[in-house]
Amino acid sequence: MSKTENKTNNTITPASVPPSTMTAEEATVIILSPYVTEKTFNQIEKENKLSFMVAEHASKHQIIEAMRILYETEVQEVNTARTIQGKKAFVRFKDIDGARNLATKLGLV
């Protein structure tokens, strides 16, 4: 197991994520839309996390890179879950107010 993987809670941190050649078009295929409910709204405030619906084939590394390209933000970690609605990514930001700032920018708050 590498330093950036934690098998117990299925997270990957971008400590060793190399810069890729992903284009903005490819990034929009990876990140489909923000996902906001009451629970995710609380995560924005308390845990500095935002939730996104992502492509079924998207890896955590691709999600980190797509966030960097589309929203110009630094990601601390990504958790993913497959649900009936599709694949969701729960993104925690490095900046203390990263989730709140991006949610405001996207018009969610």
C-alpha positions in Angstrom: 0.0 0.0 0.0 1.4 3.4 -1.0 1.6 6.5 1.2 -1.3 8.1 -0.7 -3.8 5.2 -0.4 -5.7 4.3 2.7 -7.6 1.1 2.2 -9.8 1.4 5.3 -11.8 4.4 4.1 -11.1 4.2 0.4 -9.5 7.7 0.0 -6.7 9.0 -2.2 -4.8 12.1 -1.4 -3.2 14.0 -4.3 0.3 14.0 -2.8 1.9 12.2 -5.7 -0.6 13.0 -8.5 1.5 14.0 -11.5 0.3 16.8 -13.7 -1.6 15.3 -16.7 -2.5 16.5 -20.1 -6.3 16.4 -19.5 -8.2 19.0 -21.4 -11.1 21.1 -20.2 -13.4 19.0 -22.5 -12.2 15.8 -20.9 -12.7 17.3 -17.5 -16.3 18.1 -18.2 -16.9 14.5 -19.2 -15.5 13.4 -15.8 -17.4 15.9 -13.5 -21.0 15.9 -14.5 -22.7 18.2 -12.0 -22.6 19.3 -8.3 -24.9 17.2 -6.1 -26.6 19.2 -3.3 -28.9 17.9 -0.6 -29.4 18.9 3.0 -26.7 16.4 4.0 -24.2 17.7 1.5 -25.0 21.3 2.4 -24.0 20.5 6.0 -20.8 18.9 4.6 -19.9 22.2 2.9 -20.1 24.1 6.2 -18.7 21.5 8.7 -16.3 19.3 6.7 -15.2 21.5 3.8 -16.5 19.0 1.3 -18.6 19.3 -1.9 -20.3 16.4 -3.7 -20.4 15.9 -7.4 -21.9 13.4 -9.8 -19.1 12.0 -11.9 -18.7 9.6 -14.8 -19.0 5.9 -13.9 -15.5 5.3 -15.3 -13.8 8.2 -13.5 -10.9 7.3 -11.2 -10.1 9.4 -8.1 -6.9 10.7 -9.8 -9.0 11.8 -12.8 -11.5 13.6 -10.5 -8.7 15.4 -8.7 -7.2 16.6 -12.0 -10.6 17.6 -13.4 -11.3 19.7 -10.3 -7.9 21.4 -10.8 -8.7 22.2 -14.4 -12.4 23.1 -14.2 -12.5 25.0 -10.9 -8.8 25.9 -10.3 -8.9 24.5 -6.8 -6.5 22.3 -4.8 -8.1 19.1 -3.6 -7.0 17.4 -0.3 -8.8 14.1 -0.8 -11.6 12.4 -2.8 -14.0 9.7 -1.7 -16.3 8.0 -4.2 -19.5 6.0 -3.9 -21.7 4.2 -6.4 -25.4 4.8 -5.8 -28.6 4.3 -7.7 -28.3 7.8 -9.1 -24.8 7.1 -10.3 -21.2 7.6 -9.1 -20.7 10.4 -6.6 -17.4 12.0 -5.6 -17.1 13.7 -2.2 -14.2 16.2 -2.5 -12.4 17.8 0.4 -10.4 21.0 -0.3 -7.0 22.1 1.0 -8.2 25.7 1.5 -10.1 26.2 4.8 -13.0 27.8 2.9 -12.6 26.0 -0.3 -15.9 24.2 -0.4 -17.9 27.3 0.6 -16.0 29.5 -1.9 -16.6 27.1 -4.8 -20.3 26.5 -3.8 -20.8 30.3 -3.8 -19.0 30.5 -7.2 -21.3 27.8 -8.6 -24.4 29.5 -7.1 -25.3 26.7 -4.7 -25.2 28.9 -1.6 
